């Protein structure tokens, strides 16, 4: 048996974190237990009472200009209707840290009586990240309950942040690297019930390229110059991977893009097989739960989110730093940089109260906490990193159009402008999300 590898004085030989996984699953099951709902709440397309009416639903009368701008989005921005054929603008197919905005052209077409869909899109971001994908999908099999498809995605990520390993990594060690990869995968999704979805995918990633950061302006040192293979495992020779995952989704939200009630509960099990040396073969388990609770009225919403991620490696195996769970940024610790903390295991918690100031504009106050650890047993809710702040959410009836979050921590202030709900991981408008790197 190969000897355990020693990184920064920490032996990173681990066994499967079964106790923590079972605990997290028990919490997930408790959250996901069906609750009595009214007839209106059980209709997937129902809108919150008073949300789209001549009478403002917010605390204040809504400006006419805001109402007109939001009204134009009703037919174009919704998570609850099938995208139309033809040209579209791709805005969502980027990982965290891409910059203020990303956009590009996309084209989608259904064929064979809508039993086959072909989709292609590309996008470039503020920091010159560029992503392209082509997918072919059969969405109406088994009485519309089964979807199968295949996708090729190419990413060139110019400036991905890295600070080193562990919960005590230093902000002064901020660096960036350029990461280029291609993923070829097939996937299948089963809509078991209106609220239960089972999905899986399997694919291959040829050898990725990892080098000095690029783009129009690189204000920080290069990761490849600042870190070694001990402090950034896999930095010298990123391997090629075979990867696969299965996911269980229990979705009881009233709306996917702008939830005002219900919850989303997810469990993911993934495996990554190093095709070159085998050193970077590992498994990962994720448990994610979000709950949205109206506080007597849907003008006030309490939103809660928790996430646990566990890596499982055997003796002599390690997780590449770009696939380690990471913490910080727009969806987790909003008072810290993107990808601020990296390690084999991670936990994150967020809570926020949203108030409908206008019909289509919410104000929110939030608090986040979390940590990373080399062992699952060290995810003990102690020495958590914390941040807090406030934000604005512009939305229509079913989708968040744009949000502004201003977060603060011991490391200063961070400002995020995004086009998704804060508890929703970045997903493309078509196809499937990127497998690497790990995105918090």
C-alpha distance (Angstrom), angle and dihedral (degrees) to the residues before:
residue distance angle dihedral
X1 . . .
X2 3.81 . .
X3 3.80 115.0 .
X4 3.79 117.9 -104.9
X5 3.79 115.6 -92.4
X6 3.79 118.3 -116.0
X7 3.81 117.9 -144.4
X8 3.82 119.5 178.3
X9 3.78 91.6 -22.9
X10 3.81 94.0 -53.7
X11 3.79 121.0 114.1
X12 3.81 104.6 -136.1
X13 3.79 98.7 -162.7
X14 3.78 110.1 125.8
X15 3.75 144.9 174.6
X16 3.80 125.2 -143.9
X17 3.83 108.7 -71.5
X18 3.80 93.1 -127.5
X19 3.80 98.9 156.1
X20 3.79 93.7 52.1
X21 3.79 91.7 43.4
X22 3.81 92.0 51.6
X23 3.81 90.8 47.7
X24 3.79 91.6 50.9
X25 3.80 91.4 46.5
X26 3.79 91.1 51.7
X27 3.80 89.7 53.5
X28 3.81 89.4 48.0
X29 3.81 92.3 51.5
X30 3.80 90.9 48.2
X31 3.80 91.1 52.7
X32 3.78 92.9 44.3
X33 3.80 97.4 52.3
X34 3.82 106.8 122.4
X35 3.79 114.9 -102.3
X36 3.79 129.1 -157.4
X37 3.78 110.7 -91.7
X38 3.74 135.2 -176.5
X39 3.80 121.4 -107.9
X40 3.78 90.0 -104.4
X41 3.81 93.3 52.9
X42 3.79 92.7 52.6
X43 3.78 93.0 58.9
X44 3.81 106.3 94.8
X45 3.77 93.3 -150.8
X46 3.81 98.3 43.8
X47 3.79 117.5 123.2
X48 3.79 125.5 -138.6
X49 3.82 109.1 -90.8
X50 3.80 111.5 -89.5
X51 3.80 93.3 6.2
X52 3.80 96.3 122.3
X53 3.79 105.8 26.3
X54 3.82 135.7 114.6
X55 3.81 88.0 -103.6
X56 3.82 114.4 77.1
X57 3.80 112.7 -112.9
X58 3.81 94.2 -158.4
X59 3.78 130.4 84.4
X60 3.82 90.5 -101.0
X61 3.79 134.2 39.1
X62 3.80 108.3 -90.4
X63 3.82 119.1 -119.3
X64 3.78 110.7 -109.2
X65 3.82 93.0 -127.9
X66 3.82 92.6 56.2
X67 3.78 91.3 48.1
X68 3.81 92.2 50.8
X69 3.80 92.9 47.9
X70 3.79 92.2 50.6
X71 3.81 92.2 45.3
X72 3.80 90.1 60.4
X73 3.82 89.7 58.8
X74 3.80 97.2 55.7
X75 3.81 94.5 90.2
X76 3.83 95.7 37.7
X77 3.81 107.5 38.4
X78 3.77 114.2 51.1
X79 3.79 135.1 120.9
X80 3.79 91.2 -154.9
X81 3.78 104.7 65.0
X82 3.80 131.9 62.6
X83 3.82 112.7 -101.1
X84 3.79 114.6 -106.0
X85 3.78 124.6 -115.7
X86 3.77 121.5 -99.5
X87 3.77 136.2 44.0
X88 3.80 120.0 -12.7
X89 3.79 138.7 169.0
X90 3.82 113.9 -106.0
X91 3.82 109.4 -144.5
X92 3.79 104.6 149.2
X93 3.80 108.0 56.6
X94 3.82 98.7 95.8
X95 3.77 135.1 97.4
X96 3.81 123.4 -119.7
X97 3.81 113.2 -76.0
X98 3.79 97.6 38.8
X99 3.82 93.5 126.4
X100 3.78 135.2 -106.2
X101 3.78 97.1 -41.3
X102 3.80 143.4 1.9
X103 3.78 129.2 -169.0
X104 3.78 143.5 156.7
X105 3.80 144.8 149.6
X106 3.77 126.2 -67.3
X107 3.79 135.4 179.9
X108 3.80 128.0 -161.8
X109 3.80 130.6 -178.1
X110 3.80 134.5 177.2
X111 3.79 119.4 -147.9
X112 3.81 139.8 176.0
X113 3.79 94.3 42.7
X114 3.83 89.7 -44.4
X115 3.80 92.2 -57.0
X116 3.81 92.7 116.6
X117 3.79 127.6 45.7
X118 3.80 126.6 -169.3
X119 3.78 119.5 -165.9
X120 3.80 135.3 178.4
X121 3.78 129.6 174.3
X122 3.79 142.9 160.4
X123 3.78 133.6 -170.0
X124 3.80 140.7 -174.3
X125 3.80 123.2 -156.0
X126 3.79 136.4 -148.2
X127 3.84 89.2 -94.9
X128 3.82 91.6 46.3
X129 3.78 95.2 -103.9
X130 3.80 106.1 157.3
X131 3.79 128.3 -161.2
X132 3.79 132.1 176.9
X133 3.79 132.0 -178.6
X134 3.79 140.3 178.6
X135 3.79 120.9 -166.0
X136 3.80 137.2 178.7
X137 3.77 117.1 -161.2
X138 3.80 139.3 179.0
X139 3.82 103.0 -155.7
X140 3.80 104.2 172.3
X141 3.78 107.8 59.7
X142 3.81 126.8 131.5
X143 3.81 94.5 20.4
X144 3.81 92.3 -43.4
X145 3.80 93.1 -55.8
X146 3.82 99.1 104.0
X147 3.79 129.4 61.2
X148 3.81 123.6 -177.0
X149 3.76 127.5 179.1
X150 3.77 149.9 148.0
X151 3.79 131.2 -132.3
X152 3.79 141.0 -172.6
X153 3.80 115.2 -158.0
X154 3.81 128.4 -176.8
X155 3.81 121.5 -166.5
X156 3.80 131.5 -172.5
X157 3.81 106.4 -176.2
X158 3.78 109.5 -173.4
X159 3.82 106.6 -169.2
X160 3.81 116.5 18.0
X161 3.82 111.8 171.9
X162 3.80 124.1 -124.6
X163 3.83 128.6 176.3
X164 3.79 102.8 174.6
X165 3.80 134.2 -96.7
X166 3.78 129.6 -43.6
X167 3.76 143.1 20.0
X168 3.82 90.7 -72.9
X169 3.80 98.1 53.6
X170 3.79 113.2 138.4
X171 3.77 124.7 -110.9
X172 3.82 87.6 -143.6
X173 3.82 88.1 66.9
X174 3.80 92.6 67.0
X175 3.78 110.0 146.9
X176 3.80 137.1 158.5
X177 3.79 137.3 -142.2
X178 3.77 137.5 -168.3
X179 3.79 115.4 -121.8
X180 3.80 124.4 -169.3
X181 3.79 124.2 -180.0
X182 3.80 145.5 150.7
X183 3.81 123.6 -142.0
X184 3.81 123.3 -163.7
X185 3.79 112.5 -171.3
X186 3.77 147.7 155.5
X187 3.79 124.9 -145.5
X188 3.77 143.6 -175.3
X189 3.80 132.7 -163.0
X190 3.80 127.9 -165.8
X191 3.83 118.6 -160.8
X192 3.80 95.4 -153.8
X193 3.82 93.5 173.7
X194 3.78 135.6 -12.8
X195 3.81 89.1 -84.8
X196 3.84 104.1 27.8
X197 3.82 120.9 75.4
X198 3.81 126.7 175.6
X199 3.79 119.1 -166.6
X200 3.77 141.6 168.1
X201 3.77 140.6 178.0
X202 3.78 138.4 -169.3
X203 3.77 128.0 -167.0
X204 3.74 151.6 139.9
X205 3.80 133.4 -112.7
X206 3.81 115.7 -160.6
X207 3.79 115.9 -143.4
X208 3.81 108.2 -53.7
X209 3.79 124.0 -138.9
X210 3.79 118.7 -124.6
X211 3.79 120.9 -177.7
X212 3.77 147.5 129.3
X213 3.80 116.0 -31.9
X214 3.79 117.8 -96.0
X215 3.77 137.8 -174.2
X216 3.79 133.7 99.3
X217 3.80 95.7 -54.1
X218 3.82 129.2 15.7
X219 3.83 108.6 -174.0
X220 3.83 97.3 174.5
X221 3.83 136.6 59.3
X222 3.78 121.6 -87.8
X223 3.81 116.3 -94.9
X224 3.81 90.6 -137.8
X225 3.83 89.8 58.1
X226 3.81 98.3 41.7
X227 3.83 100.7 42.9
X228 3.80 137.2 47.5
X229 3.78 132.2 -150.2
X230 3.82 87.8 -92.0
X231 3.81 94.4 57.1
X232 3.83 95.1 33.1
X233 3.84 108.3 29.9
X234 3.79 113.0 -148.6
X235 3.79 95.9 20.0
X236 3.81 95.4 119.5
X237 3.80 100.1 50.8
X238 3.83 117.6 8.0
X239 3.81 105.9 -155.3
X240 3.77 130.3 -138.1
X241 3.80 113.6 -103.4
X242 3.74 142.7 -153.4
X243 3.79 108.5 -154.9
X244 3.77 138.6 -176.7
X245 3.79 137.7 172.0
X246 3.78 142.2 178.0
X247 3.78 124.2 -152.1
X248 3.80 135.1 -166.2
X249 3.82 116.5 -159.4
X250 3.79 124.8 -170.2
X251 3.80 105.5 -173.0
X252 3.81 116.8 -175.0
X253 3.81 96.6 154.8
X254 3.77 118.2 128.2
X255 3.82 90.1 -136.2
X256 3.79 128.6 13.3
X257 3.79 98.8 -148.4
X258 3.81 99.2 37.7
X259 3.81 109.5 18.0
X260 3.80 119.5 -167.9
X261 3.80 97.7 170.7
X262 3.80 143.0 11.7
X263 3.76 127.1 34.2
X264 3.80 148.2 -99.6
X265 3.82 120.1 -132.7
X266 3.81 123.0 -176.2
X267 3.79 138.9 -179.3
X268 3.82 121.7 -171.4
X269 3.80 129.7 -176.3
X270 3.82 116.4 -172.9
X271 3.78 137.7 174.7
X272 3.80 130.2 -159.4
X273 3.81 119.0 -162.7
X274 3.81 117.4 -160.6
X275 3.82 103.9 -140.7
X276 3.81 94.7 -167.6
X277 3.82 114.1 49.4
X278 3.81 101.2 -11.5
X279 3.81 90.6 -127.9
X280 3.79 93.8 117.1
X281 3.81 98.8 46.9
X282 3.82 111.4 127.3
X283 3.80 145.9 140.5
X284 3.80 129.6 -124.6
X285 3.82 133.1 -158.5
X286 3.81 124.9 -165.7
X287 3.78 131.9 -171.9
X288 3.81 117.9 -172.0
X289 3.82 129.6 176.6
X290 3.81 131.7 175.8
X291 3.80 125.5 179.9
X292 3.81 128.3 -170.5
X293 3.80 116.6 -161.3
X294 3.84 123.9 -174.7
X295 3.80 109.7 -137.3
X296 3.84 96.4 -136.4
X297 3.83 89.1 -57.0
X298 3.80 135.2 38.1
X299 3.77 88.8 -119.6
X300 3.82 86.1 77.5
X301 3.81 119.2 47.0
X302 3.79 129.2 -178.5
X303 3.82 108.2 -153.3
X304 3.82 120.1 -166.5
X305 3.80 128.0 -175.9
X306 3.80 134.3 -179.0
X307 3.79 131.9 176.0
X308 3.80 135.3 -179.9
X309 3.82 124.5 -173.2
X310 3.82 123.7 -171.9
X311 3.80 128.6 -172.0
X312 3.79 119.7 -153.7
X313 3.81 117.6 -157.1
X314 3.78 131.4 164.8
X315 3.79 126.9 -138.6
X316 3.79 112.4 -59.0
X317 3.81 93.7 15.2
X318 3.81 127.5 106.3
X319 3.80 138.5 -177.1
X320 3.83 115.4 -112.5
X321 3.79 109.8 -114.7
X322 3.82 92.9 -119.3
X323 3.83 89.9 56.8
X324 3.80 95.9 44.9
X325 3.81 116.2 110.2
X326 3.79 108.5 -95.3
X327 3.76 134.6 -163.6
X328 3.78 133.8 -153.4
X329 3.78 138.5 62.2
X330 3.77 139.4 59.4
X331 3.83 99.1 -13.1
X332 3.82 104.1 32.3
X333 3.83 125.7 18.0
X334 3.79 99.9 14.8
X335 3.81 93.4 -175.3
X336 3.82 91.8 62.2
X337 3.80 137.0 66.0
X338 3.80 120.6 -88.5
X339 3.83 111.1 -85.0
X340 3.82 89.9 8.6
X341 3.84 97.1 155.5
X342 3.83 128.8 33.8
X343 3.80 131.8 -174.9
X344 3.79 142.6 124.3
X345 3.82 95.8 -83.7
X346 3.78 133.6 32.2
X347 3.80 143.0 -177.4
X348 3.80 127.5 -169.9
X349 3.79 134.4 179.5
X350 3.80 131.7 -175.2
X351 3.76 136.4 177.8
X352 3.76 130.1 -177.8
X353 3.79 139.9 170.0
X354 3.80 116.5 -140.6
X355 3.77 123.7 -161.6
X356 3.81 125.5 -169.0
X357 3.80 101.6 -126.2
X358 3.81 90.6 170.9
X359 3.80 128.2 7.6
X360 3.79 91.4 -93.4
X361 3.80 102.5 22.4
X362 3.82 124.0 74.7
X363 3.77 127.4 -171.8
X364 3.80 116.8 -149.5
X365 3.78 139.5 -169.6
X366 3.80 117.8 -161.0
X367 3.78 145.9 -179.4
X368 3.82 126.4 -159.2
X369 3.80 133.1 -168.9
X370 3.78 135.7 175.1
X371 3.77 149.3 128.5
X372 3.80 143.4 -156.1
X373 3.81 126.3 -134.5
X374 3.80 141.3 -177.0
X375 3.82 90.8 -128.9
X376 3.80 130.9 38.1
X377 3.81 89.0 -130.3
X378 3.81 89.4 65.9
X379 3.80 92.2 62.4
X380 3.79 88.3 96.6
X381 3.84 102.0 139.5
X382 3.83 89.5 -107.6
X383 3.80 127.4 121.7
X384 3.78 91.4 13.2
X385 3.78 119.2 178.8
X386 3.80 109.7 -121.6
X387 3.76 138.6 -160.8
X388 3.78 136.4 169.6
X389 3.77 138.2 -173.9
X390 3.78 149.3 127.3
X391 3.76 137.7 -95.7
X392 3.79 150.9 174.9
X393 3.84 128.5 -121.3
X394 3.80 122.4 -162.0
X395 3.80 110.8 -164.4
X396 3.75 146.4 155.5
X397 3.79 123.2 -137.3
X398 3.80 96.7 -68.1
X399 3.82 110.2 10.9
X400 3.79 139.4 53.6
X401 3.81 107.8 -123.2
X402 3.81 99.7 -173.1
X403 3.78 136.7 -15.8
X404 3.78 134.2 -164.2
X405 3.81 119.5 -156.1
X406 3.81 125.3 -177.0
X407 3.81 111.4 -168.8
X408 3.80 132.9 -177.0
X409 3.80 133.3 -159.9
X410 3.79 138.3 154.6
X411 3.81 86.1 -77.3
X412 3.80 94.7 58.1
X413 3.79 136.9 -105.1
X414 3.80 131.5 -27.2
X415 3.81 128.9 -169.7
X416 3.82 122.6 -157.9
X417 3.81 127.4 -173.8
X418 3.81 111.4 -173.3
X419 3.82 141.3 156.1
X420 3.81 98.8 -131.6
X421 3.78 140.5 70.2
X422 3.85 109.6 -86.9
X423 3.82 93.7 -118.0
X424 3.80 93.9 50.2
X425 3.80 118.9 93.9
X426 3.79 116.5 -132.1
X427 3.81 111.6 -85.4
X428 3.80 131.4 173.6
X429 3.79 122.4 -115.2
X430 3.79 87.1 -116.4
X431 3.77 138.7 15.9
X432 3.80 119.9 14.5
X433 3.80 134.7 -49.6
X434 3.80 122.6 -97.9
X435 3.81 118.1 -84.5
X436 3.82 96.2 -152.4
X437 2.93 137.5 79.5
X438 3.82 105.3 28.9
X439 3.81 107.9 -108.5
X440 3.83 119.6 -156.7
